[in-house]
Amino acid sequence: MVNDLSRKLQQIFLPPACLLCESAGSGALDLCSSCREALPRNRSACGCCALPLPEGTPAGSLCGRCSRNRPPFHRIVAPWRYEGPIAELIRQLKFHRKLAAGRTLGLLLAEELAAEPGRPQLLLPVPLHAQQLKTRGFNQAAEIAYTLSRTLNIPWSTRLLRKRRPTAAQHDLDRRQRLANLRGAFQYLAAVDYRHVAVVDDVVTTGATATEVARALKQAGVEKVEIWAVARTPEPD
Protein backbone atom coordinates (compact mmCIF):
# COMPACT_ATOMS: atom_id res chain seq x y z
CA MET A 1 0.00 0.00 0.00
CA VAL A 2 2.90 2.33 0.77
CA ASN A 3 4.39 1.70 -2.66
CA ASP A 4 1.02 2.35 -4.34
CA LEU A 5 0.62 5.63 -2.45
CA SER A 6 4.17 6.65 -3.31
CA ARG A 7 3.56 5.99 -6.99
CA LYS A 8 0.34 8.03 -6.97
CA LEU A 9 2.15 10.97 -5.37
CA GLN A 10 4.94 10.70 -7.94
CA GLN A 11 2.40 10.77 -10.77
CA ILE A 12 0.88 13.95 -9.32
CA PHE A 13 4.09 15.88 -8.70
CA LEU A 14 6.43 14.14 -11.17
CA PRO A 15 4.35 13.05 -14.19
CA PRO A 16 5.77 9.84 -15.73
CA ALA A 17 7.87 9.99 -18.86
CA CYS A 18 7.33 7.57 -21.72
CA LEU A 19 9.79 4.68 -21.47
CA LEU A 20 10.34 4.76 -25.22
CA CYS A 21 10.52 8.41 -26.26
CA GLU A 22 10.72 10.22 -22.88
CA SER A 23 7.79 12.49 -23.68
CA ALA A 24 4.93 12.73 -21.19
CA GLY A 25 3.59 9.30 -20.29
CA SER A 26 -0.09 8.42 -20.37
CA GLY A 27 -1.86 6.81 -17.40
CA ALA A 28 -0.25 3.97 -15.47
CA LEU A 29 1.59 2.45 -18.44
CA ASP A 30 4.48 4.93 -18.64
CA LEU A 31 3.95 5.09 -22.39
CA CYS A 32 2.77 8.02 -24.47
CA SER A 33 -0.24 7.46 -26.71
CA SER A 34 1.87 7.53 -29.90
CA CYS A 35 4.29 4.86 -28.72
CA ARG A 36 1.47 2.70 -27.46
CA GLU A 37 -0.26 2.84 -30.83
CA ALA A 38 3.02 1.87 -32.51
CA LEU A 39 3.29 -1.44 -30.63
CA PRO A 40 3.31 -4.15 -33.36
CA ARG A 41 0.21 -6.29 -32.96
CA ASN A 42 0.42 -10.02 -33.66
CA ARG A 43 -2.94 -10.04 -35.41
CA SER A 44 -2.54 -12.95 -37.83
CA ALA A 45 -1.06 -15.76 -35.78
CA CYS A 46 -1.20 -19.50 -35.29
CA GLY A 47 -4.12 -20.36 -33.01
CA CYS A 48 -1.89 -22.69 -31.01
CA CYS A 49 1.70 -21.39 -30.85
CA ALA A 50 1.01 -17.72 -31.81
CA LEU A 51 3.59 -17.83 -34.63
CA PRO A 52 3.02 -14.76 -36.85
CA LEU A 53 1.33 -15.85 -40.10
CA PRO A 54 0.71 -13.95 -43.34
CA GLU A 55 -1.66 -11.02 -42.98
CA GLY A 56 -5.25 -12.00 -43.60
CA THR A 57 -4.88 -15.59 -42.42
CA PRO A 58 -8.24 -16.68 -40.93
CA ALA A 59 -8.47 -16.56 -37.14
CA GLY A 60 -7.79 -19.91 -35.50
CA SER A 61 -5.58 -21.19 -38.34
CA LEU A 62 -2.65 -23.38 -37.36
CA CYS A 63 0.91 -23.13 -38.60
CA GLY A 64 2.40 -26.13 -40.38
CA ARG A 65 4.25 -27.42 -37.30
CA CYS A 66 1.21 -27.32 -35.02
CA SER A 67 -0.95 -28.91 -37.73
CA ARG A 68 1.45 -31.85 -37.95
CA ASN A 69 2.19 -32.27 -34.26
CA ARG A 70 0.24 -30.44 -31.55
CA PRO A 71 2.54 -29.28 -28.73
CA PRO A 72 1.88 -30.16 -25.06
CA PHE A 73 0.60 -26.66 -24.21
CA HIS A 74 -3.00 -25.66 -24.90
CA ARG A 75 -2.02 -22.38 -26.57
CA ILE A 76 0.41 -19.48 -26.48
CA VAL A 77 -0.99 -16.00 -25.98
CA ALA A 78 1.45 -13.43 -27.43
CA PRO A 79 -0.38 -10.22 -28.43
CA TRP A 80 2.64 -8.50 -30.04
CA ARG A 81 5.38 -9.36 -32.50
CA TYR A 82 8.92 -9.14 -31.17
CA GLU A 83 10.07 -6.10 -33.11
CA GLY A 84 10.16 -2.33 -32.88
CA PRO A 85 8.99 -0.68 -29.64
CA ILE A 86 7.83 -3.86 -27.89
CA ALA A 87 11.25 -5.43 -28.45
CA GLU A 88 12.84 -2.26 -27.04
CA LEU A 89 10.74 -2.51 -23.86
CA ILE A 90 11.75 -6.15 -23.42
CA ARG A 91 15.42 -5.26 -23.96
CA GLN A 92 15.15 -2.46 -21.39
CA LEU A 93 13.93 -4.97 -18.85
CA LYS A 94 16.07 -7.96 -19.75
CA PHE A 95 19.43 -6.38 -20.47
CA HIS A 96 19.30 -2.99 -18.75
CA ARG A 97 17.43 -3.93 -15.55
CA LYS A 98 14.79 -1.28 -16.11
CA LEU A 99 12.14 -2.80 -13.87
CA ALA A 100 9.61 -0.12 -14.78
CA ALA A 101 9.53 -1.72 -18.24
CA GLY A 102 8.58 -5.02 -16.62
CA ARG A 103 5.64 -3.36 -14.91
CA THR A 104 4.53 -1.75 -18.18
CA LEU A 105 4.78 -5.06 -20.05
CA GLY A 106 2.78 -6.77 -17.31
CA LEU A 107 0.05 -4.14 -17.46
CA LEU A 108 -0.13 -4.33 -21.25
CA LEU A 109 -0.47 -8.10 -21.14
CA ALA A 110 -3.04 -7.91 -18.32
CA GLU A 111 -5.21 -5.60 -20.43
CA GLU A 112 -5.19 -8.15 -23.25
CA LEU A 113 -6.15 -10.99 -20.92
CA ALA A 114 -8.62 -9.23 -18.64
CA ALA A 115 -11.70 -10.39 -20.54
CA GLU A 116 -10.51 -13.97 -21.13
CA PRO A 117 -12.93 -16.58 -19.75
CA GLY A 118 -11.74 -19.52 -17.68
CA ARG A 119 -8.72 -17.96 -15.99
CA PRO A 120 -5.91 -20.21 -14.76
CA GLN A 121 -5.61 -21.09 -11.10
CA LEU A 122 -1.91 -20.24 -10.96
CA LEU A 123 0.74 -18.15 -12.75
CA LEU A 124 4.29 -19.48 -13.01
CA PRO A 125 7.12 -17.39 -14.49
CA VAL A 126 9.59 -19.33 -16.60
CA PRO A 127 12.42 -19.92 -14.11
CA LEU A 128 16.12 -19.23 -14.42
CA HIS A 129 18.65 -21.65 -13.02
CA ALA A 130 19.94 -20.52 -9.62
CA GLN A 131 23.37 -19.80 -11.08
CA GLN A 132 21.94 -17.59 -13.83
CA LEU A 133 19.59 -15.85 -11.40
CA LYS A 134 22.53 -15.02 -9.14
CA THR A 135 24.46 -13.56 -12.08
CA ARG A 136 21.57 -11.55 -13.53
CA GLY A 137 20.08 -10.53 -10.20
CA PHE A 138 16.45 -10.83 -11.28
CA ASN A 139 14.11 -12.86 -13.48
CA GLN A 140 12.42 -10.80 -16.19
CA ALA A 141 9.53 -13.28 -16.46
CA ALA A 142 8.90 -12.95 -12.72
CA GLU A 143 8.69 -9.16 -13.01
CA ILE A 144 5.93 -9.51 -15.61
CA ALA A 145 4.15 -12.29 -13.69
CA TYR A 146 4.09 -10.21 -10.49
CA THR A 147 2.21 -7.39 -12.22
CA LEU A 148 -0.12 -9.85 -13.94
CA SER A 149 -0.92 -11.50 -10.62
CA ARG A 150 -1.73 -8.22 -8.90
CA THR A 151 -3.75 -6.84 -11.79
CA LEU A 152 -5.76 -9.97 -12.62
CA ASN A 153 -5.95 -11.29 -9.05
CA ILE A 154 -4.47 -14.68 -9.92
CA PRO A 155 -2.05 -16.39 -7.48
CA TRP A 156 1.54 -16.73 -8.61
CA SER A 157 4.69 -18.46 -7.40
CA THR A 158 8.40 -18.48 -8.15
CA ARG A 159 8.99 -21.65 -6.09
CA LEU A 160 6.82 -24.29 -7.72
CA LEU A 161 8.57 -24.42 -11.10
CA ARG A 162 12.33 -24.65 -11.13
CA LYS A 163 15.12 -25.08 -13.62
CA ARG A 164 17.14 -27.87 -12.12
CA ARG A 165 20.24 -27.68 -14.28
CA PRO A 166 22.05 -24.92 -16.19
CA THR A 167 21.74 -24.99 -19.96
CA ALA A 168 23.78 -23.54 -22.81
CA ALA A 169 22.78 -20.14 -24.21
CA GLN A 170 19.90 -20.55 -26.64
CA HIS A 171 20.42 -17.62 -29.03
CA ASP A 172 22.74 -19.48 -31.44
CA LEU A 173 20.72 -22.72 -31.50
CA ASP A 174 17.96 -23.77 -33.89
CA ARG A 175 14.67 -25.18 -32.59
CA ARG A 176 15.77 -28.81 -32.57
CA GLN A 177 18.98 -27.93 -30.74
CA ARG A 178 17.03 -25.81 -28.23
CA LEU A 179 14.67 -28.69 -27.49
CA ALA A 180 17.62 -31.02 -26.89
CA ASN A 181 19.34 -28.37 -24.76
CA LEU A 182 16.28 -28.00 -22.51
CA ARG A 183 15.18 -31.65 -22.35
CA GLY A 184 14.40 -32.49 -18.72
CA ALA A 185 15.60 -29.12 -17.44
CA PHE A 186 12.37 -28.09 -15.68
CA GLN A 187 10.69 -29.56 -12.62
CA TYR A 188 7.23 -28.81 -11.19
CA LEU A 189 6.98 -29.09 -7.41
CA ALA A 190 3.37 -28.23 -6.57
CA ALA A 191 1.65 -30.39 -3.97
CA VAL A 192 -1.71 -28.74 -4.67
CA ASP A 193 -3.71 -30.09 -7.60
CA TYR A 194 -3.76 -27.16 -10.02
CA ARG A 195 -5.64 -28.25 -13.14
CA HIS A 196 -5.13 -25.05 -15.18
CA VAL A 197 -1.81 -23.17 -15.08
CA ALA A 198 -0.42 -20.28 -17.14
CA VAL A 199 3.33 -19.99 -17.62
CA VAL A 200 4.55 -16.40 -18.04
CA ASP A 201 7.47 -15.31 -20.24
CA ASP A 202 8.68 -12.17 -21.97
CA VAL A 203 9.12 -13.49 -25.51
CA VAL A 204 8.61 -16.81 -27.30
CA THR A 205 11.24 -17.45 -29.98
CA THR A 206 11.03 -21.04 -31.24
CA GLY A 207 8.63 -22.39 -28.62
CA ALA A 208 11.25 -24.80 -27.25
CA THR A 209 11.07 -23.43 -23.69
CA ALA A 210 7.27 -23.39 -23.79
CA THR A 211 7.25 -27.00 -25.00
CA GLU A 212 9.61 -28.29 -22.32
CA VAL A 213 7.93 -26.40 -19.47
CA ALA A 214 4.49 -27.58 -20.59
CA ARG A 215 5.76 -31.15 -20.85
CA ALA A 216 7.02 -31.02 -17.24
CA LEU A 217 3.69 -29.64 -16.00
CA LYS A 218 1.60 -32.16 -17.95
CA GLN A 219 3.74 -35.05 -16.69
CA ALA A 220 3.07 -33.81 -13.13
CA GLY A 221 -0.68 -33.93 -13.72
CA VAL A 222 -1.64 -30.40 -14.84
CA GLU A 223 -4.49 -30.76 -17.32
CA LYS A 224 -4.30 -27.44 -19.15
CA VAL A 225 -1.14 -25.38 -19.69
CA GLU A 226 -1.19 -21.98 -21.35
CA ILE A 227 1.83 -19.83 -22.14
CA TRP A 228 1.31 -16.11 -21.59
CA ALA A 229 4.03 -14.10 -23.29
CA VAL A 230 4.31 -10.47 -24.29
CA ALA A 231 5.68 -11.11 -27.77
CA ARG A 232 6.37 -13.76 -30.39
CA THR A 233 9.18 -13.78 -32.92
CA PRO A 234 8.45 -14.65 -36.55
CA GLU A 235 9.74 -17.83 -38.15
CA PRO A 236 13.42 -17.42 -39.13
CA ASP A 237 14.07 -17.15 -42.87
N, C-alpha and C positions, 0 to 999 in steps of 0.2 A: 504493500500500500504506500509505503514511503517513496519507493521508486516511481510509482505511478504519479504521486503528487508532485514529485520533483520534475518529472517529465512535463506535466501540465504547466507548471510554473515556467519552465524553460521555453515552452511553446508560446507563452504569453509575452515574456520579456526578451527572449532570444528566438525569434521565429526560425524554424528549421530550414536549412539549405538543401537543395536537391543534391542527392548523392552522385548524380551523373554530370550535371552542368553547373552546380553551385549557385543557381538562381534560387529564388524563394521556393521552398517546398510547399506541398499542398496536402493538408490534412496530416494523418498519422504516418503516411507512407514515406515521408522524406524524399518524395519525388515531385518534380513540377508536372503540370498537366501535359506539357509537350513531350517530355521524356517518357511519361507513362504511356501515352498514345503510340510512341515509337517502339514499344516492346513487341518483338516479333512473335505473333501468335502461331501456334502449331495447329492450324485449322484443319488441314487435310492430313490425317494421321491414321496409322493402323489402329483398329479398334481393340487390339490386344496389347501390343508393345509400344504404341505411340510413335513408332517410326514415322517421320515426315514422308508423306506420299505426294504424288503430283497434284497440283491444285485442281479442284473439281472432283476429286475422287469421292464417291458416295460415302456418307457417314456409315461407320461400322465395318467398312472394308478391312480385310486383313492383308498384311504384307505377305510376300511369298514364303518367308521362313515360318511365320506363324500358321499359314495355311497348311504347310507340310507337317509341322510338328509343334503342337501347342505347348508353350512353356509351362512350368509349374505354378506361376503366378496367375491370378484371375485377370488382371489388367495392370497396365502402367498408366497413371495419370500424369501428363507432362504438358501443361498448357502453353509453354513457349518453346521456340526453337533456340538452341544454344548458339546464338550469334548476336552481334550488335550490342545494344544496351543491357540485355539480360545477361549475356556472357560477361560483360564488364562488372555487373553487380556481383556475380558469382566469383569472379577473380578478386574483387575487393575483399570479399569475405575469406576466400580460401587461401589466398597468397599474401594478402596485406593485413590480415587480422582486423578488418573493419567490421566489428560485430554489429554495428548499426545496419549494415547491408544484410546481415542474416535476419534481423528483425523485419526489414522491409520485404525480403523474399518470403518469409513466413507469412506475413500479412497478405501479400499478393496471392499466395497459394491458398490461404484460408478463404479469401473472397471467392476463389474459383470453386471451392469445395463446400461452401456453406450450405448450399441448397441440395447437396447430394443425399439421396435417401439411403437408409441402411448403413449408418456410420459404423466404422470398426470399433471394437471394444478397447483397442490398445494401439498406441503409436510407438514404433521402434526405429530410432535413427540407425542407419547403416554404421556399424562400429568400426573404429580403427583398432589395430593391434596396440597393446599397451606401450610397446616401444615407440611406435609412430606417434601415439597420442602424447607421450612424454616429450618427444622432439618438437612436435607442432604446437603443443600447449592447449589445443582445443579441437573439437570435432565440429566441422562446419554443418554436417547433417543434424547434429544435436542442437545447434543454434536455431535451425529452421524448425525442428520438431518441437522445441520448447514454445516458440511463438504459436505454432499450430495448436498445441495442446491447450494453451491458455485461451486462445481465441475461439476454438471450436468446442472447448470443454470435453476433451477426450483424454483419458489418462495416458501417460507416456513413461518410458523407462529407458535408462541407459545401462541397466544391469542385466537384463534378461536375454539380450542377444550379444554375443561376444565373438571377437575374431581371435581364434585360439592359436594361430601361428602367423608369423610375419610372411608376407608375400612380396615377390618382385614388383617393381613399378610397372603399372599397366600401360602407360602411354605409348610405348613402342611395340606393343603386342597386338596381334589381330584377335578376332573374337574367339577362335578355337584355342589360341594360346592363352587368352585370358581365362577361359573356362577351365583349362588344365591348371593354370596358376592358382585359381581359387578353389579348386575341388577340395571339399571337406574342411575349408578354412573357418566356417561359421558354426556356432553352436547356440541352440536355444535352450534356456534354462528355466523357463516358467513352470511353476508348480500348479498354477491356476489354469483351468481349462478355457483358454481364449479361443473361440471358434473363428473369429474374424479379426485379422490384424493388418494394419497398414505400415509398411516400411518406408521411412522417409529418407530422401537423398537430395543432393543439390542438382546433379545432372546425370542422365543415363546416356552412356556412350554406345556400347555394343549390347547392353543388356546382360552381360556375363555376371556382374555382381548381383543384379536383381534375380537372375536364375538360380544362382548358388544360395543366396539368402532364402529365397522362397522354397528351395528344395529342403533346406535344413528345417524350416518351419513346418512344412508339410510332413516331413518324416517324424516330427515330434507331435503330430496330431492336429495342427491347425488346419481347419477346413478351407478357409478362404484367405488368400494373401493378396493384397494390393500393394503396388509400389507408388508412392506419392513423391514425385520429383518436380522441381521447378522447370527444368528444361530437358529437351531431348536433342541429341545431335543427329544430323542426317546420315544416311548410309555413305560410307567412304566411296570415292570414285574407284 
